[in-house]
Protein backbone atom coordinates (compact mmCIF):
# COMPACT_ATOMS: atom_id res chain seq x y z
CA UNK A 1 0.00 0.00 0.00
CA UNK A 2 1.38 3.41 -1.01
CA UNK A 3 1.53 6.38 1.35
CA UNK A 4 -1.24 8.12 -0.60
CA UNK A 5 -3.46 5.02 -0.40
CA UNK A 6 -2.80 4.77 3.33
CA UNK A 7 -3.79 8.41 3.75
CA UNK A 8 -7.04 7.92 1.83
CA UNK A 9 -7.82 4.80 3.86
CA UNK A 10 -7.23 6.74 7.09
CA UNK A 11 -9.66 9.44 5.97
CA UNK A 12 -12.21 6.81 4.99
CA UNK A 13 -11.97 5.11 8.38
CA UNK A 14 -12.19 8.48 10.15
CA UNK A 15 -15.35 9.48 8.29
CA UNK A 16 -17.02 6.14 8.96
CA UNK A 17 -16.17 6.45 12.65
CA UNK A 18 -17.54 9.99 12.72
CA UNK A 19 -20.74 8.86 11.04
CA UNK A 20 -21.19 6.20 13.69
CA UNK A 21 -20.42 8.74 16.41
CA UNK A 22 -23.09 11.14 15.18
CA UNK A 23 -25.60 8.33 14.87
CA UNK A 24 -24.90 7.56 18.50
CA UNK A 25 -25.24 11.24 19.48
CA UNK A 26 -21.53 11.48 20.40
CA UNK A 27 -21.22 14.75 18.50
CA UNK A 28 -18.52 16.23 20.71
CA UNK A 29 -15.85 14.15 18.97
CA UNK A 30 -16.75 15.19 15.42
CA UNK A 31 -14.02 17.16 13.63
CA UNK A 32 -15.94 19.45 11.29
CA UNK A 33 -12.76 20.78 9.67
CA UNK A 34 -11.66 17.28 8.59
CA UNK A 35 -15.13 16.53 7.23
CA UNK A 36 -15.19 19.80 5.26
CA UNK A 37 -11.88 18.82 3.69
CA UNK A 38 -13.12 15.31 2.90
CA UNK A 39 -16.38 16.45 1.29
CA UNK A 40 -14.52 18.49 -1.35
CA UNK A 41 -11.15 16.73 -1.68
CA UNK A 42 -11.45 12.99 -1.10
CA UNK A 43 -11.06 11.04 -4.38
CA UNK A 44 -13.62 8.43 -3.27
CA UNK A 45 -17.17 9.68 -3.91
CA UNK A 46 -18.51 7.37 -1.19
CA UNK A 47 -16.36 9.15 1.39
CA UNK A 48 -17.56 12.53 0.06
CA UNK A 49 -21.16 11.34 0.44
CA UNK A 50 -20.55 10.13 3.99
CA UNK A 51 -18.85 13.40 4.92
CA UNK A 52 -21.82 15.38 3.61
CA UNK A 53 -24.21 13.16 5.57
CA UNK A 54 -22.31 13.75 8.81
CA UNK A 55 -22.06 17.50 8.23
CA UNK A 56 -25.82 17.64 7.77
CA UNK A 57 -26.40 15.77 11.01
CA UNK A 58 -23.96 17.95 12.96
CA UNK A 59 -25.51 21.09 11.42
CA UNK A 60 -22.51 23.32 12.11
CA UNK A 61 -22.70 26.61 10.11
CA UNK A 62 -18.92 26.40 9.61
CA UNK A 63 -19.57 23.60 7.09
CA UNK A 64 -21.60 25.78 4.72
CA UNK A 65 -18.73 26.93 2.43
CA UNK A 66 -17.47 23.38 1.91
CA UNK A 67 -20.96 22.03 1.24
CA UNK A 68 -21.61 24.84 -1.26
CA UNK A 69 -18.46 23.73 -3.11
CA UNK A 70 -19.76 20.16 -3.03
CA UNK A 71 -22.85 21.32 -4.97
CA UNK A 72 -20.54 21.33 -8.02
CA UNK A 73 -19.25 17.80 -7.43
CA UNK A 74 -19.09 15.59 -10.53
CA UNK A 75 -21.04 12.89 -8.68
CA UNK A 76 -24.81 13.40 -8.50
CA UNK A 77 -25.18 11.64 -5.15
CA UNK A 78 -22.63 13.96 -3.56
CA UNK A 79 -24.43 17.00 -4.98
CA UNK A 80 -27.78 15.77 -3.69
CA UNK A 81 -26.57 14.92 -0.19
CA UNK A 82 -24.68 18.22 0.03
CA UNK A 83 -27.89 20.07 -0.85
CA UNK A 84 -29.79 18.12 1.80
CA UNK A 85 -27.11 18.94 4.37
CA UNK A 86 -27.38 22.66 3.60
CA UNK A 87 -31.10 22.41 4.20
CA UNK A 88 -30.48 20.75 7.56
CA UNK A 89 -28.01 23.45 8.60
CA UNK A 90 -30.49 26.12 7.56
CA UNK A 91 -28.07 28.95 6.84
CA UNK A 92 -29.70 31.53 4.56
CA UNK A 93 -26.43 32.13 2.66
CA UNK A 94 -26.89 28.73 0.97
CA UNK A 95 -30.10 29.82 -0.77
CA UNK A 96 -28.48 31.48 -3.83
CA UNK A 97 -26.06 28.58 -4.55
CA UNK A 98 -28.95 26.13 -4.21
CA UNK A 99 -31.11 28.12 -6.64
CA UNK A 100 -28.22 28.26 -9.08
CA UNK A 101 -27.85 24.46 -8.87
CA UNK A 102 -31.60 24.08 -9.32
CA UNK A 103 -31.41 26.01 -12.62
CA UNK A 104 -28.57 23.96 -14.10
CA UNK A 105 -29.18 20.49 -12.59
CA UNK A 106 -30.48 17.68 -14.77
CA UNK A 107 -30.49 14.82 -12.25
CA UNK A 108 -33.87 14.07 -10.69
CA UNK A 109 -32.51 13.03 -7.29
CA UNK A 110 -30.42 16.17 -6.96
CA UNK A 111 -33.33 18.37 -8.01
CA UNK A 112 -35.57 16.82 -5.36
CA UNK A 113 -32.97 17.40 -2.64
CA UNK A 114 -32.47 21.01 -3.72
CA UNK A 115 -36.21 21.64 -3.64
CA UNK A 116 -36.47 20.22 -0.11
CA UNK A 117 -33.44 22.21 1.06
CA UNK A 118 -34.85 25.48 -0.27
CA UNK A 119 -38.15 24.73 1.44
CA UNK A 120 -36.33 24.25 4.74
CA UNK A 121 -34.41 27.48 4.29
CA UNK A 122 -37.64 29.37 3.73
CA UNK A 123 -39.18 27.84 6.85
CA UNK A 124 -41.39 25.47 4.89
CA UNK A 125 -39.82 22.23 6.11
CA UNK A 126 -39.73 20.49 9.47
CA UNK A 127 -36.71 21.56 11.41
CA UNK A 128 -35.86 24.36 8.98
CA UNK A 129 -34.84 27.80 10.09
CA UNK A 130 -35.14 31.21 8.54
CA UNK A 131 -32.43 33.62 9.53
CA UNK A 132 -33.51 36.88 11.14
CA UNK A 133 -30.17 37.99 12.59
CA UNK A 134 -26.78 38.34 10.94
CA UNK A 135 -23.71 38.35 13.20
CA UNK A 136 -20.33 39.75 12.15
CA UNK A 137 -17.20 39.39 14.29
CA UNK A 138 -14.29 41.75 14.81
CA UNK A 139 -10.62 40.83 15.30
CA UNK A 140 -10.69 40.84 19.14
CA UNK A 141 -7.37 42.68 19.26
CA UNK A 142 -6.03 45.40 21.55
CA UNK A 143 -6.02 43.40 24.78
CA UNK A 144 -3.20 42.55 27.13
CA UNK A 145 0.18 41.72 25.57
CA UNK A 146 0.06 38.18 26.95
CA UNK A 147 -2.92 37.47 24.69
CA UNK A 148 -1.72 37.17 21.12
CA UNK A 149 -3.62 36.46 17.88
CA UNK A 150 -4.12 32.79 18.76
CA UNK A 151 -5.87 33.69 22.05
CA UNK A 152 -8.10 36.21 20.25
CA UNK A 153 -9.00 33.56 17.67
CA UNK A 154 -10.03 31.12 20.41
CA UNK A 155 -12.54 33.66 21.74
CA UNK A 156 -13.89 34.64 18.32
CA UNK A 157 -14.22 31.02 17.13
CA UNK A 158 -15.91 29.87 20.35
CA UNK A 159 -18.44 32.71 20.26
CA UNK A 160 -19.20 32.15 16.57
CA UNK A 161 -19.63 28.41 17.12
CA UNK A 162 -22.06 28.81 20.03
CA UNK A 163 -24.06 31.79 18.75
CA UNK A 164 -24.29 30.19 15.31
CA UNK A 165 -26.42 27.46 16.88
CA UNK A 166 -29.26 29.90 17.60
CA UNK A 167 -32.18 28.95 15.31
CA UNK A 168 -32.52 32.31 13.58
CA UNK A 169 -28.89 33.43 13.44
CA UNK A 170 -26.68 33.34 10.35
CA UNK A 171 -22.95 34.02 10.25
CA UNK A 172 -22.76 34.42 6.47
CA UNK A 173 -24.56 36.56 3.89
CA UNK A 174 -25.49 35.83 0.31
CA UNK A 175 -23.90 38.14 -2.27
CA UNK A 176 -27.28 39.79 -2.85
CA UNK A 177 -27.79 40.48 0.87
CA UNK A 178 -24.26 41.84 1.12
CA UNK A 179 -25.07 44.40 -1.57
CA UNK A 180 -28.52 45.26 -0.26
CA UNK A 181 -28.42 44.55 3.46
CA UNK A 182 -31.04 47.20 4.27
CA UNK A 183 -33.52 45.27 2.09
CA UNK A 184 -32.55 41.82 3.39
CA UNK A 185 -34.97 41.89 6.31
CA UNK A 186 -32.14 40.89 8.65
CA UNK A 187 -31.05 42.54 11.86
CA UNK A 188 -27.28 43.01 11.86
CA UNK A 189 -25.00 42.96 14.90
CA UNK A 190 -21.25 43.33 15.23
CA UNK A 191 -19.37 41.55 18.04
CA UNK A 192 -15.87 42.53 19.04
CA UNK A 193 -13.81 42.91 22.21
CA UNK A 194 -10.51 42.05 23.79
CA UNK A 195 -8.84 39.92 26.42
CA UNK A 196 -8.20 42.14 29.43
CA UNK A 197 -6.43 39.50 31.51
CA UNK A 198 -4.54 36.29 30.70
CA UNK A 199 -1.89 35.25 33.17
CA UNK A 200 -0.43 32.39 35.16
CA UNK A 201 0.33 32.71 38.86
CA UNK A 202 1.93 30.50 41.47
CA UNK A 203 4.96 28.28 41.32
CA UNK A 204 5.77 24.63 40.96
CA UNK A 205 2.74 22.38 40.67
CA UNK A 206 0.37 24.97 42.22
CA UNK A 207 0.01 27.13 39.10
CA UNK A 208 -3.29 28.91 38.35
CA UNK A 209 -4.44 30.46 35.08
CA UNK A 210 -6.75 33.48 35.14
CA UNK A 211 -8.47 35.22 32.25
CA UNK A 212 -11.02 37.97 31.66
CA UNK A 213 -12.70 38.88 28.39
CA UNK A 214 -14.65 42.01 27.51
CA UNK A 215 -17.09 41.96 24.59
CA UNK A 216 -18.96 44.70 22.75
CA UNK A 217 -22.24 44.37 20.85
CA UNK A 218 -22.91 46.98 18.18
CA UNK A 219 -25.28 47.50 15.28
CA UNK A 220 -24.06 46.27 11.93
CA UNK A 221 -22.97 47.72 9.55
CA UNK A 222 -22.89 51.07 11.40
CA UNK A 223 -20.97 49.62 14.38
CA UNK A 224 -22.84 51.89 16.78
CA UNK A 225 -22.30 50.39 20.24
CA UNK A 226 -25.27 48.92 22.10
CA UNK A 227 -23.69 47.28 25.13
CA UNK A 228 -20.60 45.79 26.77
CA UNK A 229 -20.39 42.59 28.77
CA UNK A 230 -17.54 40.65 30.34
CA UNK A 231 -16.71 37.24 31.76
CA UNK A 232 -13.75 35.52 33.36
CA UNK A 233 -12.52 32.20 34.67
CA UNK A 234 -9.75 30.67 36.80
CA UNK A 235 -8.28 27.21 36.32
CA UNK A 236 -5.62 25.13 38.02
CA UNK A 237 -2.82 23.99 35.74
CA UNK A 238 0.36 21.95 35.84
CA UNK A 239 3.85 23.37 35.74
CA UNK A 240 4.77 22.18 32.23
CA UNK A 241 4.47 24.70 29.36
CA UNK A 242 2.01 22.43 27.57
CA UNK A 243 -0.19 22.21 30.68
CA UNK A 244 -0.24 26.01 30.93
CA UNK A 245 -1.09 26.36 27.24
CA UNK A 246 -4.00 23.95 27.65
CA UNK A 247 -5.17 25.75 30.78
CA UNK A 248 -5.14 29.07 28.92
CA UNK A 249 -7.22 27.64 26.11
CA UNK A 250 -9.68 26.08 28.56
CA UNK A 251 -9.89 29.34 30.51
CA UNK A 252 -10.65 31.36 27.39
CA UNK A 253 -13.21 28.85 26.13
CA UNK A 254 -14.93 28.86 29.55
CA UNK A 255 -15.13 32.65 29.41
CA UNK A 256 -16.50 32.49 25.87
CA UNK A 257 -19.11 30.01 27.05
CA UNK A 258 -20.34 32.44 29.70
CA UNK A 259 -20.42 35.26 27.16
CA UNK A 260 -22.33 33.10 24.68
CA UNK A 261 -25.02 32.47 27.28
CA UNK A 262 -25.39 36.19 28.01
CA UNK A 263 -25.36 37.22 24.36
CA UNK A 264 -27.69 34.37 23.45
CA UNK A 265 -30.38 35.77 25.76
CA UNK A 266 -30.02 39.16 24.08
CA UNK A 267 -30.26 37.82 20.53
CA UNK A 268 -33.23 35.62 21.41
CA UNK A 269 -34.99 38.74 22.65
CA UNK A 270 -34.25 40.31 19.24
CA UNK A 271 -36.02 37.47 17.47
CA UNK A 272 -33.19 34.96 17.33
Secondary structure, 3 states (H helix, E strand, C coil): CCHHHHHHHHHHHHHHHHHHHHHCCCHHHCCHHHHHHHHHHCCCHHHHHHHHHHHHHHCCHHHHHHHHHHCCCCCHHHHHHHHHHHHHHCCCCHHHHHHHHHHHCCCHHHHHHHHHHHHHHCCCCCCCCCCCEEEEECCCCCCCCCCCHHHHHHHHHHHHHHHCCCCCEECCCCHHHHHCHHHCCCEEEEEEEEEEEEEEECCCCCEEEEEEEEEEEEECCCCCEEEEEEEEEEEEECCCHHHHHHHHHHHHHHHHHHHHHHHHHHHHHCCC
